[in-house]
Amino acid sequence: MPIKKVFLTGASGFIGGDALYAVHKAQPDWEISVLIRDKEKAKQIQEAYPDIKVVIGSLDDTEIIVNAASTADIVIHTADSSDHPASAQAIADGLRATHSHSNPGYYIHIGGTGILTWYDWEHQRFGQKPLPEQAYDDLDGIDAILNLPDYAWHRNVDKIVLAEASKDPEAVKIAIVCPPTIYGIGRGPISQRSRQIPLLSALTIENGEAPVIGDGLAEWDHIHIHDLSSLITLLVQHANKSGTHDPNKEVFGPNSYYFAASGTHRWDKIAEAIAEEAYKQGYIKVPKTTQLTVNTAKEKYGMEPITWGLNSKGAARRAKKLLGWEPKGPELTELIPDLVRYEGERKKQGLEAWKKVN
């Protein structure tokens, strides 16, 4: 079987950097190219992976993306992938231009389970416990996921990818991977830090108390970054094995939404655990949480903390059934001490660098 060609976006980021590590380790002989907009970061990636090709360009350079996707067998899109329509369309156009039934192209698109928060947004339910109708299932409940409201987060980009699958699912085979809260330290060459838990930890250390949105009863699924990358790698390897003789046509295609989740947390409990650990490590004087309205949180800290007040719950059954995927990383609560310590160490590097989320 010929060596596969992979094109990956977001190698300088948290998800893409770890995915690059995992795929490169699993398939060291494959030809991998990555899209990087910053020349300094491109140099860092080239130093870490001398055998890969670096393509200089941004997500708005659609012609560059079309060309790179057209020469790839598999595209893994992680760079602002859930919220950048033009790059998603460019990847689809590139794969469509050069692939067919006899030579299919594979598009692994990283979305996000923020798409499941639409009900809370619509009904202004911040910090409230989830309702029964807010539980989703990526296997038996796929119809509900495929018909989420158009105004749901990430839905506009997901529809671009789904539309590509509906044109001719045998020529361009798609899979949408939706991670929830991602935790753990990444293995990428540049960014090893996620967003939700690190920001909550950083604000706790900075302000001396852990913020909670509303009553803090909202729940969100979670996944260790290494487990997310293992799912991406399984999809990549299945694409390599299947070719035109796919023994399981459900792995890629119009119904191929994958919730990448290993557990669930409640946001007030996570805030309490972070405050307790920050206190034990000497970063704050008392293990305290403080309630904030969603408007106050938005005014003080921007949009990111709003997610701590929303529900996002989706049973991750598809990857386990079709690919044999089994998350193996430590549970979120087990890593709270390490994650708080990581933020404390970042603070020592300087306040501006500490606050920055790559």
C-alpha positions as CSV (number, residue, x, y, z in Angstrom):
1,M,0.0,0.0,0.0
2,P,1.5,3.4,-0.9
3,I,2.5,5.8,1.8
4,K,-0.3,8.1,2.8
5,K,-0.1,11.9,2.5
6,V,-1.6,13.8,5.4
7,F,-2.3,17.5,5.6
8,L,-2.9,18.9,9.1
9,T,-3.8,22.4,10.2
10,G,-3.2,23.8,13.7
11,A,0.2,22.1,14.4
12,S,1.2,25.1,16.6
13,G,-2.0,24.7,18.7
14,F,-3.0,22.5,21.5
15,I,-5.2,20.0,19.7
16,G,-3.3,20.0,16.4
17,G,0.1,19.8,18.1
18,D,-0.8,16.7,20.1
19,A,-2.5,15.1,17.1
20,L,0.6,15.7,15.1
21,Y,2.7,14.0,17.8
22,A,0.3,11.0,17.9
23,V,-0.1,10.5,14.1
24,H,3.6,11.0,13.4
25,K,4.5,8.5,16.1
26,A,1.9,5.9,14.8
27,Q,2.8,6.4,11.1
28,P,6.4,7.7,11.0
29,D,6.9,6.8,7.3
30,W,3.9,8.9,6.1
31,E,4.3,12.2,4.3
32,I,2.9,14.9,6.6
33,S,2.5,18.6,5.8
34,V,1.2,21.2,8.1
35,L,-0.2,24.7,7.7
36,I,1.5,27.4,9.8
37,R,0.9,31.2,9.4
38,D,3.8,32.3,11.6
39,K,7.3,31.8,10.3
40,E,8.9,31.7,13.8
41,K,6.4,28.9,14.8
42,A,7.0,27.2,11.5
43,K,10.7,27.1,12.3
44,Q,10.0,25.6,15.8
45,I,7.8,22.9,14.2
46,Q,10.4,22.1,11.5
47,E,13.1,21.7,14.2
48,A,10.8,19.3,16.2
49,Y,9.9,17.4,13.0
50,P,12.6,17.7,10.3
51,D,10.8,15.2,8.1
52,I,7.5,17.0,7.7
53,K,6.7,19.8,5.2
54,V,5.6,23.2,6.4
55,V,3.2,25.2,4.3
56,I,3.2,28.9,5.2
57,G,-0.3,30.4,5.1
58,S,-3.3,31.5,7.2
59,L,-6.8,30.1,7.3
60,D,-7.9,32.9,5.0
61,D,-5.4,31.8,2.3
62,T,-8.0,29.6,0.7
63,E,-6.0,28.9,-2.5
64,I,-3.0,27.6,-0.4
65,I,-5.4,25.3,1.5
66,V,-7.2,24.1,-1.6
67,N,-3.8,23.1,-3.1
68,A,-2.5,21.4,0.0
69,A,-5.8,19.5,0.5
70,S,-5.9,18.4,-3.1
71,T,-2.5,16.7,-2.8
72,A,-3.4,14.9,0.5
73,D,-5.1,11.6,1.1
74,I,-6.2,12.6,4.6
75,V,-6.8,16.1,6.0
76,I,-7.0,16.7,9.7
77,H,-8.4,20.2,10.4
78,T,-7.9,21.5,13.9
79,A,-6.9,25.2,13.5
80,D,-10.0,27.2,14.5
81,S,-11.7,24.5,12.6
82,S,-15.1,24.7,14.3
83,D,-15.6,28.4,13.6
84,H,-13.8,29.2,10.3
85,P,-16.1,28.5,7.4
86,A,-13.8,29.5,4.6
87,S,-11.0,27.1,5.6
88,A,-13.5,24.2,5.9
89,Q,-14.9,24.9,2.5
90,A,-11.4,25.2,1.0
91,I,-10.4,21.8,2.4
92,A,-13.6,20.3,1.0
93,D,-12.9,21.9,-2.4
94,G,-9.4,20.6,-2.5
95,L,-10.3,17.0,-1.7
96,R,-13.1,17.1,-4.2
97,A,-10.9,18.3,-7.0
98,T,-8.6,15.2,-6.9
99,H,-10.5,12.3,-5.3
100,S,-13.0,9.9,-6.6
101,H,-14.7,6.5,-5.8
102,S,-11.5,4.7,-6.8
103,N,-9.3,7.1,-4.9
104,P,-11.3,8.6,-1.9
105,G,-10.1,11.5,0.2
106,Y,-10.6,11.6,3.9
107,Y,-11.6,14.7,5.9
108,I,-11.3,14.6,9.7
109,H,-12.8,17.8,11.0
110,I,-12.5,18.9,14.6
111,G,-15.7,20.5,15.8
112,G,-16.8,20.8,19.5
113,T,-19.6,19.9,21.8
114,G,-20.3,23.6,22.3
115,I,-22.8,22.8,19.6
116,L,-24.9,21.1,22.3
117,T,-25.2,24.2,24.5
118,W,-27.8,25.8,22.2
119,Y,-30.8,25.1,24.5
120,D,-29.3,26.9,27.5
121,W,-28.4,29.9,25.3
122,E,-31.9,30.1,23.8
123,H,-33.5,29.9,27.2
124,Q,-30.9,31.9,29.1
125,R,-30.2,29.0,31.5
126,F,-26.8,29.8,33.0
127,G,-25.5,27.7,35.9
128,Q,-28.5,25.4,36.0
129,K,-28.5,21.6,36.0
130,P,-29.1,19.8,32.7
131,L,-32.5,18.8,31.5
132,P,-33.3,15.2,30.2
133,E,-33.7,16.6,26.7
134,Q,-30.2,18.0,26.8
135,A,-28.6,14.5,26.7
136,Y,-27.3,13.5,23.3
137,D,-26.0,10.2,21.8
138,D,-23.7,10.0,18.8
139,L,-24.9,6.6,17.8
140,D,-28.6,5.9,18.3
141,G,-29.4,9.7,18.6
142,I,-27.5,10.8,15.5
143,D,-30.7,12.3,13.8
144,A,-31.0,14.8,16.6
145,I,-27.4,15.8,16.2
146,L,-27.7,16.2,12.5
147,N,-30.7,18.5,13.0
148,L,-29.5,20.8,15.7
149,P,-30.6,24.5,15.2
150,D,-28.6,26.5,12.7
151,Y,-27.8,29.1,15.4
152,A,-26.0,26.5,17.6
153,W,-22.3,27.1,18.1
154,H,-20.2,25.6,15.3
155,R,-23.3,24.5,13.4
156,N,-22.6,26.7,10.3
157,V,-19.1,25.1,9.8
158,D,-20.4,21.6,10.6
159,K,-23.0,22.0,7.9
160,I,-20.3,22.8,5.3
161,V,-18.5,19.5,6.1
162,L,-21.8,17.5,6.1
163,A,-22.8,19.1,2.8
164,E,-19.6,17.8,1.3
165,A,-20.4,14.3,2.5
166,S,-23.9,14.4,1.0
167,K,-22.5,15.3,-2.5
168,D,-20.7,12.0,-2.9
169,P,-19.8,10.1,0.3
170,E,-17.7,7.7,-1.7
171,A,-15.3,10.3,-3.0
172,V,-14.8,12.5,0.0
173,K,-15.3,10.6,3.3
174,I,-15.9,12.8,6.3
175,A,-15.8,12.4,10.1
176,I,-16.6,15.2,12.6
177,V,-14.9,14.8,16.0
178,C,-16.4,16.8,18.8
179,P,-14.3,17.1,21.9
180,P,-15.8,18.6,25.1
181,T,-13.7,20.1,27.8
182,I,-10.1,19.0,27.0
183,Y,-7.6,18.7,29.8
184,G,-4.1,17.5,30.4
185,I,-0.7,18.7,29.1
186,G,-0.3,18.4,25.3
187,R,2.7,17.0,23.5
188,G,2.8,19.5,20.7
189,P,6.0,21.5,20.0
190,I,4.5,24.9,20.8
191,S,1.2,25.0,22.8
192,Q,0.6,22.4,25.5
193,R,-2.3,24.2,27.2
194,S,-6.0,23.9,26.7
195,R,-8.5,26.6,27.6
196,Q,-11.4,26.0,30.0
197,I,-9.6,24.4,33.0
198,P,-6.4,26.5,32.7
199,L,-8.3,29.7,32.5
200,L,-10.4,28.8,35.6
201,S,-7.1,27.9,37.4
202,A,-5.4,31.1,36.3
203,L,-8.3,33.3,37.4
204,T,-8.4,31.5,40.8
205,I,-4.7,32.2,41.4
206,E,-5.0,35.8,40.2
207,N,-8.1,36.7,42.1
208,G,-7.8,34.6,45.2
209,E,-11.1,32.7,44.6
210,A,-12.5,30.4,42.0
211,P,-15.3,31.9,39.8
212,V,-18.7,30.0,39.5
213,I,-21.3,31.0,37.0
214,G,-24.8,31.1,38.6
215,D,-25.4,28.2,40.9
216,G,-22.6,26.2,39.2
217,L,-24.9,23.2,38.5
218,A,-24.2,23.0,34.7
219,E,-22.4,19.9,33.5
220,W,-19.9,19.3,30.7
221,D,-18.2,16.2,29.4
222,H,-14.4,16.0,29.3
223,I,-11.6,14.2,27.7
224,H,-7.8,13.9,28.2
225,I,-5.9,15.4,25.3
226,H,-4.0,12.1,24.7
227,D,-7.3,10.3,24.4
228,L,-8.6,12.8,21.8
229,S,-5.4,12.2,19.8
230,S,-5.8,8.5,20.0
231,L,-9.3,8.8,18.5
232,I,-7.9,11.0,15.7
233,T,-5.2,8.4,15.1
234,L,-7.7,5.6,14.9
235,L,-9.6,7.4,12.3
236,V,-6.5,8.1,10.3
237,Q,-5.4,4.5,10.4
238,H,-8.9,3.3,9.4
239,A,-8.7,5.6,6.4
240,N,-5.4,4.0,5.5
241,K,-6.8,0.4,5.8
242,S,-10.1,1.0,4.1
243,G,-9.3,2.6,0.8
244,T,-11.9,1.5,-1.8
245,H,-12.7,-1.6,0.2
246,D,-14.1,-0.2,3.5
247,P,-15.3,-3.1,5.6
248,N,-17.3,-0.6,7.8
249,K,-18.8,2.2,5.8
250,E,-20.2,3.8,9.0
251,V,-16.8,5.0,10.2
252,F,-16.8,7.9,7.6
253,G,-19.8,9.4,6.1
254,P,-22.8,11.7,6.6
255,N,-23.6,10.2,10.0
256,S,-20.1,10.2,11.3
257,Y,-20.2,12.5,14.3
258,Y,-17.9,11.4,17.1
259,F,-18.3,12.7,20.7
260,A,-14.9,12.3,22.2
261,A,-15.7,12.1,25.9
262,S,-14.6,9.9,28.8
263,G,-16.4,11.5,31.7
264,T,-18.6,14.3,33.0
265,H,-18.0,17.1,35.6
266,R,-20.1,19.7,37.3
267,W,-18.6,23.2,37.1
268,D,-19.1,24.2,40.8
269,K,-17.3,21.0,41.9
270,I,-14.4,21.7,39.6
271,A,-14.2,25.3,40.8
272,E,-14.1,24.0,44.4
273,A,-11.4,21.4,43.6
274,I,-9.3,24.1,42.0
275,A,-9.7,26.5,44.9
276,E,-8.8,23.8,47.4
277,E,-5.7,22.9,45.4
278,A,-4.6,26.5,44.9
279,Y,-4.9,26.9,48.6
280,K,-2.9,23.8,49.4
281,Q,-0.2,25.0,47.0
282,G,0.0,28.4,48.6
283,Y,-1.4,30.4,45.7
284,I,-4.5,31.7,47.5
285,K,-5.2,32.5,51.2
286,V,-8.5,30.6,51.6
287,P,-10.1,27.9,49.4
288,K,-13.0,30.1,48.3
289,T,-15.4,30.2,45.3
290,T,-17.4,33.2,44.2
291,Q,-20.7,33.3,42.2
292,L,-20.9,35.5,39.2
293,T,-23.7,36.3,36.8
294,V,-23.0,35.5,33.2
295,N,-23.0,39.2,32.4
296,T,-20.5,40.0,35.1
297,A,-18.2,37.1,34.0
298,K,-18.4,38.3,30.4
299,E,-17.6,41.9,31.4
300,K,-14.6,40.9,33.5
301,Y,-13.2,38.0,31.6
302,G,-14.7,37.8,28.1
303,M,-16.6,35.0,26.5
304,E,-14.7,31.9,27.6
305,P,-16.0,31.7,31.2
306,I,-19.6,31.6,29.9
307,T,-19.0,28.0,29.0
308,W,-18.7,27.2,32.7
309,G,-22.4,28.0,33.0
310,L,-23.7,25.9,30.1
311,N,-24.6,22.2,29.8
312,S,-22.9,20.0,27.1
313,K,-23.5,16.3,27.4
314,G,-23.1,13.7,24.7
315,A,-22.7,9.9,25.0
316,A,-19.5,8.9,23.2
317,R,-20.6,5.5,21.8
318,R,-19.8,5.7,18.1
319,A,-16.0,5.5,18.4
320,K,-16.1,2.7,20.9
321,K,-18.4,0.6,18.8
322,L,-16.8,1.2,15.3
323,L,-13.2,1.8,16.2
324,G,-12.7,0.1,19.5
325,W,-11.6,3.4,21.0
326,E,-11.2,3.3,24.8
327,P,-10.0,6.4,26.7
328,K,-7.1,5.6,29.0
329,G,-6.0,8.9,30.4
330,P,-6.3,9.9,34.1
331,E,-9.6,11.4,35.2
332,L,-9.9,15.2,35.3
333,T,-10.1,15.4,39.1
334,E,-6.9,13.4,39.4
335,L,-5.0,16.0,37.5
336,I,-6.3,19.1,39.2
337,P,-3.1,19.4,41.4
338,D,-0.9,19.2,38.3
339,L,-2.9,21.6,36.3
340,V,-3.0,24.2,39.1
341,R,0.7,23.8,39.6
342,Y,1.2,24.3,35.9
343,E,-0.6,27.6,36.0
344,G,1.4,28.7,39.1
345,E,4.6,27.9,37.2
346,R,3.4,29.9,34.2
347,K,2.8,32.9,36.5
348,K,6.5,32.9,37.4
349,Q,7.3,33.4,33.8
350,G,5.6,36.8,33.8
351,L,2.0,38.0,34.1
352,E,1.4,38.7,30.4
353,A,2.8,35.3,29.3
354,W,0.8,33.6,32.0
355,K,-2.5,35.2,31.0
356,K,-2.0,34.4,27.3
357,V,-3.9,31.3,25.9
358,N,-2.1,29.9,22.8
